[in-house]
Amino acid sequence: MKINWKVLVALVLIVVVSVWAFDSLRSRSYSGANLTFGVGSGPVTVTNSSDVPVAAQLVGAGARSFSVSSVTEGMSGSSVRQGTGNGSTQLFELMVPPGVSVFTINRGTEVNFVTSDPTVLEATAQPVTDGSRQTMLAIAAVVILGALFFMSRTTNHRWLAMLRGNKPVALKPVPSALSADGGQGRAIKSYGDSTGD
């Protein structure tokens, strides 16, 4: 069987884009004590089931500061630079109160949520904002639809005929006029659409 490489490449592109979109947009869940996980640009929800606040840190790489936004008291502010040179980091210390808290990182680079407390926390991190999520979904949809159209065009849209249940038209020989050059009385045969019978 001959492989249609154009169709194969389009299929691979669809799979790659689908995996990229799913992995980039899915939320990450964490649970346990002494948590450490990466924080994206989307909202982070932390659940503290204990009765006391838990100390935590947000640590970012590089000299670029980041800010923290939250409706929870004591969880908003800006990071402070730690160290100098290429090894400098950004630090923001916070207390996670009992219950459910939500915060968002703005302008951060490789920010990690870190706790060194034996209290068990549960956290869910969204990697991107709602606006970025919609943009990424739109890009993925355009690429996938474009690849599907390319595959359909490459195969001359045969799948449409299959969906309609159309069968190939059978051709059969039908007699036509005798040849004009004295073909010893033999009829010239032509092929026509059998549906006309």
N, C-alpha and C positions, 0 to 999 in steps of 0.2 A: 504494500500500500504506500502510495506516494505521500510524503509529509508536506503539508502546506506550511512553510516556515513563517509566512506573514501572519497567518492565523495563530500559529504557536506563539509567536512573539507578542501578539495582542493578548492572548490568554495569560501569559506570564506577567505582562504589565498590569492586567486586571487583578491578579492575585497579589502582586507586590503592593499596589496602591491600597487594596482592601486591608491587607495586614498592617500597613503603615498607618492607615486611618484608625483602625481598631486599637492598635497599641498606643498611638499618640493621644487618643481621646478617652480611653478607659480610666476610671478612677482607681487609685491604689489604696488598699486598706492595710492597716498595721495594728497590732495589738501586743501588749506586754509591758514589762518594766524595762527601764534603761533603753528607751526607744531612740533610734537614730534613723531618719529617713529624709529623702530629698523633697523639697517643696517647690512646686512649679508656680506659675502665675495665677492659677485658679484658687478658689477658696479651699481652706483646710478646716475640717471639723474635728475637734478633739473632745472626747468624752472622758471625764474624770468621775468615776463611780465612788470615790472615797468621799469622806467628809471634810478633808483638808486640802488646801491648794498645793499644787505640785510645781516646784521650780523647774524652769526649762530655759533653753537658749536657742536662738536662731543664729546660725553661724554662716556667713557668706564669704566667698572667695574674692580676693582682689581688693583694690582701693575704692571701688565704687560703692557708695552707701545705698541702703535700701530702706524703705519705710514699711511699717506694718499698720494695716487698717483693720479695726474690729469694733463692734458695738459693745463688746465686753469691756468693762472697766479695767484698766491696767494692762491691756493687751495692744495698745496702739502707741506708736512712736517711731523713732528713727534709729538706725544702727550706729554704733560707734566704732571707729577704726581701731584695730589692735595691731601693734607692731609697725614696722616701716619696711620699705622696699618691696621686692617681689613676694616676700613671705607674709605680707600684711593680710589681715582678715577683717571682716565686719561682724560685730557682735551686738545682739539685742537680747536682753534678759527679760523674762516675763514670768508671771505666776499663772498657772492654769487653775482656775477656780473649780470647785465641785460642779458637776453638771456638764452641759454641752456648751462649748465655745467655738466660735467661728472667726477666722482671721484670714487676711489676704496679704501677700507680699507684692510690693510694687518696686519695679526697677531692680530687682535682685539678680545676682549671678551665683549659681550653684549654692543656693541657700539650703541648709540642713536644719531640721528640727531635732534637738538633742535633749535628752533627760538622763540624769544619773540617780534617779529616785526609784526605790523598790516598788512604789505604787504602780499598779497596772493601769495603763491608759489605752484607749482605743482611738484610732485616728483614721480619717479618710481624706485623701488629698486629690484634688482635681488638677490635672497637669496644665490646663489652659483655661483662659477666661471664656465666658459665653460667646463673646464676639469672635475670638480666635477659633472656637469650636465650630461656629457657623461657617466661617471662612474656609476652614480645612475640609468640612463636609462638602461645601460647594465645589472646591477644587477636586476632591476625590470623585464626586458625581460627574463632573465634566470629563475627567480623564476616562472613567469607566464607560460612560455613554459614548464617548468618542471612539474608544477601542471596540466597543460592540458594533458601532456603525461601520467601522473599518473592516471588521470581520465579515459583516453582512455584505458589504460591497465587494469584498474580495471573492466571496463565494456566490456572487451574482444574486444575492437575496434568496437563495434556495429555501431557506427556512420558511419564507412566506408561503411558498407553494405547498410545503409540507403541512403548514397550519391550515391552509384552505382545503387540503385533501385533493388537490389537483393531480391528475395522472398525466404522464407524457402522452401527447397525441400520436396515435399509431398511423403510419403512412403505408399505403398499399399501392401497387402499380395499377394505373388506369390507362386504357388505350386512348390514343390521340390520333390526329390526322396522319396519313401516310407521308413518308418522306418524299420530297419533291424531286429527288435525284434518281428516281427509279430504283427504289430499294427492294426490287423483286417482290413487291406486294406485301412486305413485312411491315407491321404496324410499329410505330415508334412508341415505346412505353414511357410514361411519365409518372411521377409520384404526387399524390394529392392527399388532402386531409380526409381521413376515413369518416369524419363526423358528418361530412356532407351527404353520405349515403342514407 
